[in-house]
Amino acid sequence: MSLQSPAEADLAKLLVESLNLEGVQAAQIDPDAPLFNEGLGLDSIDALELSLAISKQYGFQLRSDNDANRRIFASLRALSAHVEQHRTTA
């Protein structure tokens, strides 16, 4: 497992808290593991909830009609990189 960067650790905490992931510790999320299916097992409803939490926390919207969503949500590392590139709040 790769180590999480500080930005990835913050996003992992948001992910666990906003989705109420029982039995999952934010620090234990592999930043390179898939978020969906065989990874954390997230589904499309989780993606919507996470998008809302990211919008509130980081000040920008993730759109459901974005063709890049598969890449953006591929892993914690990919999502964190996208958030860091587009965030409007510190």
Secondary structure, DSSP 8 states (H G I E B T S, - for coil): -----HHHHHHHHHHHHHHT-TT--GGGS-TTSBSBTTSS-B-HHHHHHHHHHHHHHHS----TT-TTHHHHTSBHHHHHHHHHHH----
